Amino acid sequence: MTKEIKKYLFHYLFLAIILFFGVVIFMMVGFDKTLQLNVAILTIASYFLWGIIHHFLKDDLHIKVVIEYLLITALSLILVLSLLYRL
């Protein structure tokens, strides 16, 4: 695992930057739920694309990986929606 992180350090740093700025911008937009949802969707989509590109560059992109990223992004979106628009 450590060798993989060292080998793909740029990839993981890029992911950290995506997630960091997604959270920061989400917090900065305040109480505008629509804008927060848009930021969350953009961050989630960026995470999905990062995962697909990362695994493609590693030559281990399989349908299982795509399904895993789809499920994680769907769960993330459901979580954000339920927190923003709870009744």
Contact map, one row per residue, 1 for C-alpha under 8 A:
111110000000000000000000000000000000000000000000000000000000000000000000000000000000000
111111000000000000000000000000000000000000000000000000000000000000000000000000000000000
111111100000000000000000000000000000000000000000000000000000000000000000000000000000000
111111110000000000000000000000000000000000000000000000000000000000000000000000000000000
111111111001000000000000000000000000000000000000000000000000000000000000000000000000000
011111111000000000000000000000000000000000000000000000000000000000000000000000000000000
001111111000000000000000000000000000000000000000000000000000000000000000000000000000000
000111111111000000000000000000000000000000000000000000000000000000000000000000000000000
000011111111100000000000000000000000000000000000000000000000000000000000000000000000000
000000011111110000000000000000000000000000000000000000000000000000000000000000000000000
000000011111111000000000000000000000000000000000000001000000000000000000000000000000000
000010011111111100000000000000000000000000000000000000000000000000000000000000000000000
000000001111111110000000000000000000000000000000000000000000000000000000000000000000000
000000000111111111000000000000000000000000000000000000000000000000000000000000000000000
000000000011111111100000000000000000000000000010010000000000000000000000000000000000000
000000000001111111110000000000000000000000000000000000000000000000000000000000000000000
000000000000111111111000000000000000000000000000000000000000000000000000000000000000000
000000000000011111111100000000000000000000100110000000000000000000000000000000000000000
000000000000001111111110000000000000000000100010000000000000000000000000000000000000000
000000000000000111111111000000000000000000000000000000000000000000000000000000000000000
000000000000000011111111100000000000000000000000000000000000000000000000000000000000000
000000000000000001111111110000000000001101100000000000000000000000000000000000000000000
000000000000000000111111111000000000000000000000000000000000000000000000000000000000000
000000000000000000011111111100000000000000000000000000000000000000000000000000000000000
000000000000000000001111111110000000001000000000000000000000000000000000000000000000000
000000000000000000000111111111000001001100000000000000000000000000000000000000000000000
000000000000000000000011111111000001000000000000000000000000000000000000000000000000000
000000000000000000000001111111000000000000000000000000000000000000000000000000000000000
000000000000000000000000111111110011000000000000000000000000000000000000000000000000000
000000000000000000000000011111110001000000000000000000000000000000000000000000000000000
000000000000000000000000000011111001000000000000000000000000000000000000000000000000000
000000000000000000000000000011111111000000000000000000000000000000000000000000000000000
000000000000000000000000000000111111100000000000000000000000000000000000000000000001000
000000000000000000000000000000011111110000000000000000000000000000000000000000000000000
000000000000000000000000000010011111111000000000000000000000000000000000000000000000000
000000000000000000000000011011111111111100000000000000000000000000000000000000000000000
000000000000000000000000000000001111111110000000000000000000000000000000000000011001000
000000000000000000000000000000000111111111000000000000000000000000000000000000000000000
000000000000000000000100110000000011111111100000000000000000000000000000000000000000000
000000000000000000000100010000000001111111110000000000000000000000000000000010010000000
000000000000000000000000000000000000111111111000000000000000000000000000000010000000000
000000000000000000000100000000000000011111111100000000000000000000000000000000000000000
000000000000000001100100000000000000001111111110000000000000000000000000000000000000000
000000000000000000000000000000000000000111111111000000000000000000000000100110000000000
000000000000000000000000000000000000000011111111100000000000000000000000100000000000000
000000000000000001000000000000000000000001111111110000000000000000000000000000000000000
000000000000001001100000000000000000000000111111111000000000000000000000100000000000000
000000000000000000000000000000000000000000011111111100000000000000001100100000000000000
000000000000000000000000000000000000000000001111111110000000000000000000000000000000000
000000000000001000000000000000000000000000000111111111000000000000000000000000000000000
000000000000000000000000000000000000000000000011111111100000000000001000000000000000000
000000000000000000000000000000000000000000000001111111110000100011001000000000000000000
000000000000000000000000000000000000000000000000111111111000000000000000000000000000000
000000000010000000000000000000000000000000000000011111111100000000000000000000000000000
000000000000000000000000000000000000000000000000001111111111100000000000000000000000000
000000000000000000000000000000000000000000000000000111111111100000000000000000000000000
000000000000000000000000000000000000000000000000000011111111000000000000000000000000000
000000000000000000000000000000000000000000000000000001111111100000000000000000000000000
000000000000000000000000000000000000000000000000000000111111100000000000000000000000000
000000000000000000000000000000000000000000000000000000111111110000000000000000000000000
000000000000000000000000000000000000000000000000000100110111111011000000000000000000000
000000000000000000000000000000000000000000000000000000000001111111000000000000000000000
000000000000000000000000000000000000000000000000000000000000111111100000000000000000000
000000000000000000000000000000000000000000000000000000000000011111110000000000000000000
000000000000000000000000000000000000000000000000000100000000111111111000000000000000000
000000000000000000000000000000000000000000000000000100000000111111111100000000000000000
000000000000000000000000000000000000000000000000000000000000001111111110000000000000000
000000000000000000000000000000000000000000000000000000000000000111111111000000000000000
000000000000000000000000000000000000000000000001001100000000000011111111100000000000000
000000000000000000000000000000000000000000000001000000000000000001111111110000000000000
000000000000000000000000000000000000000000000000000000000000000000111111111000000000000
000000000000000000000000000000000000000000000000000000000000000000011111111100000000000
000000000000000000000000000000000000000000011011000000000000000000001111111110000000000
000000000000000000000000000000000000000000000000000000000000000000000111111111000000000
000000000000000000000000000000000000000000000000000000000000000000000011111111100000000
000000000000000000000000000000000000000000010000000000000000000000000001111111110000000
000000000000000000000000000000000000000110010000000000000000000000000000111111111000000
000000000000000000000000000000000000000000000000000000000000000000000000011111111100000
000000000000000000000000000000000000000000000000000000000000000000000000001111111110000
000000000000000000000000000000000000100100000000000000000000000000000000000111111111000
000000000000000000000000000000000000100000000000000000000000000000000000000011111111110
000000000000000000000000000000000000000000000000000000000000000000000000000001111111110
000000000000000000000000000000000000000000000000000000000000000000000000000000111111110
000000000000000000000000000000001000100000000000000000000000000000000000000000011111110
000000000000000000000000000000000000000000000000000000000000000000000000000000001111111
000000000000000000000000000000000000000000000000000000000000000000000000000000001111111
000000000000000000000000000000000000000000000000000000000000000000000000000000000000111
